[in-house]
Amino acid sequence: MNGYGDHMQYSVFRCDLSDQEKVHLTEKLHKVLKHDEDQILFFPLGPSGGERENNIYAIGRAYVPIERGSVIV
């Protein structure tokens, strides 16, 4: 991830990528990823109220959105 974005916390990076940079980074990550164990998620941080969760891109293990519902504690 060096050179692609800011290290925010352990294994979380904020990157401002062009389409070409995203393709290049994705290719590099595919080479080092353990596809049956690891998961890399690209979360677009577009405008507030946008369709962000519908645009999540995953490499490796598939992204399964958390079903939101009521929780009684």
N, CA, C and O atoms as a GROMACS GRO file, in nm:
protein
  292
    1MET      N    1   0.082  -0.120   0.000
    1MET     CA    2   0.000   0.000   0.000
    1MET      C    3   0.086   0.126   0.000
    1MET      O    4   0.036   0.237  -0.020
    2ASN      N    5   0.217   0.108   0.023
    2ASN     CA    6   0.305   0.225   0.022
    2ASN      C    7   0.294   0.299  -0.111
    2ASN      O    8   0.301   0.238  -0.218
    3GLY      N    9   0.276   0.428  -0.102
    3GLY     CA   10   0.268   0.511  -0.221
    3GLY      C   11   0.128   0.524  -0.279
    3GLY      O   12   0.108   0.597  -0.376
    4TYR      N   13   0.030   0.455  -0.222
    4TYR     CA   14  -0.106   0.460  -0.275
    4TYR      C   15  -0.202   0.539  -0.186
    4TYR      O   16  -0.306   0.585  -0.234
    5GLY      N   17  -0.169   0.554  -0.059
    5GLY     CA   18  -0.262   0.625   0.029
    5GLY      C   19  -0.206   0.645   0.168
    5GLY      O   20  -0.090   0.616   0.194
    6ASP      N   21  -0.290   0.694   0.256
    6ASP     CA   22  -0.253   0.722   0.394
    6ASP      C   23  -0.292   0.606   0.483
    6ASP      O   24  -0.405   0.557   0.477
    7HIS      N   25  -0.197   0.561   0.567
    7HIS     CA   26  -0.222   0.453   0.662
    7HIS      C   27  -0.300   0.512   0.779
    7HIS      O   28  -0.247   0.591   0.856
    8MET      N   29  -0.426   0.473   0.792
    8MET     CA   30  -0.514   0.529   0.895
    8MET      C   31  -0.504   0.452   1.027
    8MET      O   32  -0.495   0.513   1.134
    9GLN      N   33  -0.507   0.321   1.019
    9GLN     CA   34  -0.492   0.233   1.135
    9GLN      C   35  -0.453   0.097   1.080
    9GLN      O   36  -0.444   0.079   0.959
   10TYR      N   37  -0.430   0.000   1.170
   10TYR     CA   38  -0.386  -0.132   1.125
   10TYR      C   39  -0.473  -0.184   1.011
   10TYR      O   40  -0.593  -0.202   1.027
   11SER      N   41  -0.412  -0.206   0.897
   11SER     CA   42  -0.475  -0.259   0.776
   11SER      C   43  -0.590  -0.175   0.721
   11SER      O   44  -0.678  -0.228   0.653
   12VAL      N   45  -0.591  -0.046   0.750
   12VAL     CA   46  -0.689   0.045   0.692
   12VAL      C   47  -0.613   0.160   0.627
   12VAL      O   48  -0.534   0.229   0.691
   13PHE      N   49  -0.639   0.180   0.499
   13PHE     CA   50  -0.573   0.285   0.423
   13PHE      C   51  -0.677   0.370   0.353
   13PHE      O   52  -0.777   0.318   0.303
   14ARG      N   53  -0.655   0.501   0.350
   14ARG     CA   54  -0.740   0.592   0.274
   14ARG      C   55  -0.662   0.634   0.150
   14ARG      O   56  -0.554   0.693   0.160
   15CYS      N   57  -0.719   0.604   0.034
   15CYS     CA   58  -0.651   0.632  -0.091
   15CYS      C   59  -0.742   0.714  -0.182
   15CYS      O   60  -0.862   0.690  -0.190
   16ASP      N   61  -0.684   0.810  -0.250
   16ASP     CA   62  -0.755   0.887  -0.351
   16ASP      C   63  -0.697   0.840  -0.484
   16ASP      O   64  -0.593   0.890  -0.528
   17LEU      N   65  -0.764   0.744  -0.549
   17LEU     CA   66  -0.711   0.677  -0.666
   17LEU      C   67  -0.784   0.716  -0.793
   17LEU      O   68  -0.906   0.729  -0.795
   18SER      N   69  -0.707   0.735  -0.898
   18SER     CA   70  -0.768   0.748  -1.031
   18SER      C   71  -0.810   0.608  -1.074
   18SER      O   72  -0.772   0.509  -1.011
   19ASP      N   73  -0.886   0.598  -1.181
   19ASP     CA   74  -0.925   0.465  -1.231
   19ASP      C   75  -0.802   0.384  -1.267
   19ASP      O   76  -0.797   0.264  -1.240
   20GLN      N   77  -0.703   0.447  -1.328
   20GLN     CA   78  -0.580   0.376  -1.367
   20GLN      C   79  -0.501   0.329  -1.244
   20GLN      O   80  -0.450   0.218  -1.244
   21GLU      N   81  -0.492   0.412  -1.141
   21GLU     CA   82  -0.422   0.374  -1.018
   21GLU      C   83  -0.494   0.257  -0.950
   21GLU      O   84  -0.428   0.166  -0.898
   22LYS      N   85  -0.627   0.258  -0.950
   22LYS     CA   86  -0.703   0.149  -0.889
   22LYS      C   87  -0.676   0.017  -0.961
   22LYS      O   88  -0.658  -0.086  -0.897
   23VAL      N   89  -0.672   0.020  -1.094
   23VAL     CA   90  -0.643  -0.101  -1.172
   23VAL      C   91  -0.503  -0.151  -1.140
   23VAL      O   92  -0.483  -0.271  -1.119
   24HIS      N   93  -0.405  -0.061  -1.136
   24HIS     CA   94  -0.266  -0.100  -1.108
   24HIS      C   95  -0.253  -0.159  -0.968
   24HIS      O   96  -0.189  -0.262  -0.950
   25LEU      N   97  -0.314  -0.094  -0.869
   25LEU     CA   98  -0.309  -0.145  -0.732
   25LEU      C   99  -0.379  -0.280  -0.721
   25LEU      O  100  -0.328  -0.370  -0.654
   26THR      N  101  -0.493  -0.295  -0.785
   26THR     CA  102  -0.567  -0.422  -0.783
   26THR      C  103  -0.483  -0.535  -0.839
   26THR      O  104  -0.481  -0.644  -0.782
   27GLU      N  105  -0.414  -0.510  -0.949
   27GLU     CA  106  -0.327  -0.613  -1.008
   27GLU      C  107  -0.216  -0.654  -0.912
   27GLU      O  108  -0.188  -0.772  -0.898
   28LYS      N  109  -0.155  -0.557  -0.846
   28LYS     CA  110  -0.048  -0.587  -0.749
   28LYS      C  111  -0.102  -0.667  -0.631
   28LYS      O  112  -0.037  -0.760  -0.583
   29LEU      N  113  -0.221  -0.630  -0.583
   29LEU     CA  114  -0.279  -0.700  -0.467
   29LEU      C  115  -0.318  -0.843  -0.502
   29LEU      O  116  -0.303  -0.933  -0.419
   30HIS      N  117  -0.367  -0.865  -0.623
   30HIS     CA  118  -0.403  -1.001  -0.666
   30HIS      C  119  -0.284  -1.096  -0.656
   30HIS      O  120  -0.301  -1.214  -0.627
   31LYS      N  121  -0.164  -1.045  -0.680
   31LYS     CA  122  -0.044  -1.128  -0.681
   31LYS      C  123  -0.002  -1.174  -0.543
   31LYS      O  124   0.058  -1.280  -0.530
   32VAL      N  125  -0.032  -1.096  -0.439
   32VAL     CA  126   0.014  -1.129  -0.304
   32VAL      C  127  -0.097  -1.179  -0.212
   32VAL      O  128  -0.071  -1.220  -0.099
   33LEU      N  129  -0.218  -1.177  -0.258
   33LEU     CA  130  -0.335  -1.212  -0.177
   33LEU      C  131  -0.353  -1.363  -0.166
   33LEU      O  132  -0.336  -1.434  -0.265
   34LYS      N  133  -0.387  -1.412  -0.049
   34LYS     CA  134  -0.430  -1.551  -0.030
   34LYS      C  135  -0.580  -1.549  -0.053
   34LYS      O  136  -0.656  -1.520   0.040
   35HIS      N  137  -0.623  -1.580  -0.175
   35HIS     CA  138  -0.761  -1.559  -0.216
   35HIS      C  139  -0.864  -1.637  -0.135
   35HIS      O  140  -0.981  -1.598  -0.130
   36ASP      N  141  -0.824  -1.746  -0.072
   36ASP     CA  142  -0.919  -1.824   0.007
   36ASP      C  143  -0.924  -1.779   0.153
   36ASP      O  144  -1.010  -1.825   0.229
   37GLU      N  145  -0.833  -1.690   0.194
   37GLU     CA  146  -0.827  -1.645   0.333
   37GLU      C  147  -0.843  -1.494   0.348
   37GLU      O  148  -0.911  -1.448   0.440
   38ASP      N  149  -0.780  -1.418   0.260
   38ASP     CA  150  -0.774  -1.273   0.274
   38ASP      C  151  -0.891  -1.205   0.206
   38ASP      O  152  -0.959  -1.262   0.121
   39GLN      N  153  -0.913  -1.082   0.247
   39GLN     CA  154  -1.018  -1.001   0.184
   39GLN      C  155  -0.970  -0.856   0.182
   39GLN      O  156  -0.927  -0.802   0.284
   40ILE      N  157  -0.979  -0.795   0.066
   40ILE     CA  158  -0.949  -0.654   0.050
   40ILE      C  159  -1.075  -0.588  -0.004
   40ILE      O  160  -1.133  -0.635  -0.101
   41LEU      N  161  -1.117  -0.480   0.061
   41LEU     CA  162  -1.238  -0.411   0.021
   41LEU      C  163  -1.206  -0.268  -0.018
   41LEU      O  164  -1.131  -0.199   0.050
   42PHE      N  165  -1.263  -0.225  -0.129
   42PHE     CA  166  -1.254  -0.087  -0.174
   42PHE      C  167  -1.388  -0.023  -0.145
   42PHE      O  168  -1.490  -0.061  -0.204
   43PHE      N  169  -1.391   0.074  -0.054
   43PHE     CA  170  -1.513   0.146  -0.018
   43PHE      C  171  -1.508   0.285  -0.078
   43PHE      O  172  -1.427   0.367  -0.034
   44PRO      N  173  -1.591   0.314  -0.176
   44PRO     CA  174  -1.595   0.452  -0.226
   44PRO      C  175  -1.653   0.543  -0.118
   44PRO      O  176  -1.756   0.511  -0.058
   45LEU      N  177  -1.589   0.655  -0.094
   45LEU     CA  178  -1.633   0.746   0.011
   45LEU      C  179  -1.703   0.868  -0.047
   45LEU      O  180  -1.684   0.979   0.001
   46GLY      N  181  -1.781   0.846  -0.149
   46GLY     CA  182  -1.850   0.953  -0.219
   46GLY      C  183  -1.932   1.042  -0.129
   46GLY      O  184  -1.916   1.039  -0.007
   47PRO      N  185  -2.020   1.121  -0.188
   47PRO     CA  186  -2.096   1.218  -0.109
   47PRO      C  187  -2.187   1.151  -0.007
   47PRO      O  188  -2.232   1.038  -0.027
   48SER      N  189  -2.213   1.220   0.098
   48SER     CA  190  -2.300   1.170   0.203
   48SER      C  191  -2.438   1.139   0.148
   48SER      O  192  -2.493   1.215   0.069
   49GLY      N  193  -2.493   1.025   0.191
   49GLY     CA  194  -2.625   0.983   0.144
   49GLY      C  195  -2.620   0.911   0.012
   49GLY      O  196  -2.725   0.879  -0.045
   50GLY      N  197  -2.500   0.884  -0.039
   50GLY     CA  198  -2.487   0.817  -0.168
   50GLY      C  199  -2.508   0.667  -0.157
   50GLY      O  200  -2.544   0.616  -0.051
   51GLU      N  201  -2.485   0.597  -0.265
   51GLU     CA  202  -2.505   0.452  -0.273
   51GLU      C  203  -2.372   0.380  -0.247
   51GLU      O  204  -2.336   0.290  -0.323
   52ARG      N  205  -2.302   0.417  -0.143
   52ARG     CA  206  -2.169   0.362  -0.119
   52ARG      C  207  -2.167   0.211  -0.102
   52ARG      O  208  -2.085   0.144  -0.166
   53GLU      N  209  -2.253   0.156  -0.020
   53GLU     CA  210  -2.247   0.012   0.008
   53GLU      C  211  -2.273  -0.071  -0.117
   53GLU      O  212  -2.222  -0.182  -0.127
   54ASN      N  213  -2.349  -0.021  -0.210
   54ASN     CA  214  -2.375  -0.094  -0.334
   54ASN      C  215  -2.256  -0.094  -0.428
   54ASN      O  216  -2.255  -0.169  -0.526
   55ASN      N  217  -2.156  -0.012  -0.402
   55ASN     CA  218  -2.041   0.000  -0.489
   55ASN      C  219  -1.913  -0.055  -0.428
   55ASN      O  220  -1.805  -0.022  -0.476
   56ILE      N  221  -1.922  -0.138  -0.325
   56ILE     CA  222  -1.804  -0.196  -0.261
   56ILE      C  223  -1.746  -0.302  -0.352
   56ILE      O  224  -1.818  -0.389  -0.402
   57TYR      N  225  -1.615  -0.295  -0.373
   57TYR     CA  226  -1.544  -0.388  -0.461
   57TYR      C  227  -1.456  -0.475  -0.374
   57TYR      O  228  -1.380  -0.423  -0.292
   58ALA      N  229  -1.463  -0.606  -0.389
   58ALA     CA  230  -1.387  -0.699  -0.305
   58ALA      C  231  -1.287  -0.778  -0.389
   58ALA      O  232  -1.314  -0.814  -0.503
   59ILE      N  233  -1.172  -0.803  -0.329
   59ILE     CA  234  -1.072  -0.895  -0.385
   59ILE      C  235  -1.056  -1.005  -0.283
   59ILE      O  236  -1.052  -0.977  -0.163
   60GLY      N  237  -1.046  -1.129  -0.325
   60GLY     CA  238  -1.034  -1.241  -0.232
   60GLY      C  239  -1.171  -1.288  -0.190
   60GLY      O  240  -1.260  -1.306  -0.274
   61ARG      N  241  -1.188  -1.308  -0.060
   61ARG     CA  242  -1.318  -1.354  -0.011
   61ARG      C  243  -1.426  -1.253  -0.047
   61ARG      O  244  -1.402  -1.132  -0.045
   62ALA      N  245  -1.542  -1.301  -0.080
   62ALA     CA  246  -1.652  -1.216  -0.122
   62ALA      C  247  -1.699  -1.128  -0.006
   62ALA      O  248  -1.693  -1.168   0.110
   63TYR      N  249  -1.746  -1.008  -0.039
   63TYR     CA  250  -1.804  -0.918   0.060
   63TYR      C  251  -1.951  -0.954   0.077
   63TYR      O  252  -2.026  -0.961  -0.020
   64VAL      N  253  -1.990  -0.976   0.201
   64VAL     CA  254  -2.130  -1.004   0.233
   64VAL      C  255  -2.178  -0.893   0.325
   64VAL      O  256  -2.134  -0.884   0.439
   65PRO      N  257  -2.268  -0.807   0.276
   65PRO     CA  258  -2.314  -0.696   0.360
   65PRO      C  259  -2.384  -0.746   0.487
   65PRO      O  260  -2.450  -0.851   0.486
   66ILE      N  261  -2.368  -0.672   0.592
   66ILE     CA  262  -2.434  -0.707   0.718
   66ILE      C  263  -2.580  -0.667   0.707
   66ILE      O  264  -2.612  -0.554   0.670
   67GLU      N  265  -2.667  -0.761   0.738
   67GLU     CA  266  -2.810  -0.732   0.734
   67GLU      C  267  -2.843  -0.646   0.855
   67GLU      O  268  -2.818  -0.686   0.969
   68ARG      N  269  -2.900  -0.531   0.830
   68ARG     CA  270  -2.934  -0.441   0.939
   68ARG      C  271  -3.077  -0.464   0.984
   68ARG      O  272  -3.168  -0.478   0.903
   69GLY      N  273  -3.092  -0.470   1.111
   69GLY     CA  274  -3.225  -0.488   1.168
   69GLY      C  275  -3.224  -0.449   1.314
   69GLY      O  276  -3.123  -0.401   1.365
   70SER      N  277  -3.334  -0.467   1.379
   70SER     CA  278  -3.346  -0.432   1.520
   70SER      C  279  -3.270  -0.533   1.606
   70SER      O  280  -3.268  -0.652   1.577
   71VAL      N  281  -3.209  -0.482   1.710
   71VAL     CA  282  -3.138  -0.566   1.806
   71VAL      C  283  -3.191  -0.530   1.945
   71VAL      O  284  -3.194  -0.413   1.983
   72ILE      N  285  -3.232  -0.632   2.019
   72ILE     CA  286  -3.280  -0.610   2.156
   72ILE      C  287  -3.174  -0.663   2.251
   72ILE      O  288  -3.134  -0.779   2.243
   73VAL      N  289  -3.130  -0.578   2.339
   73VAL     CA  290  -3.023  -0.615   2.434
   73VAL      C  291  -3.078  -0.615   2.572
   73VAL      O  292  -3.005  -0.644   2.668
   0.00000   0.00000   0.00000
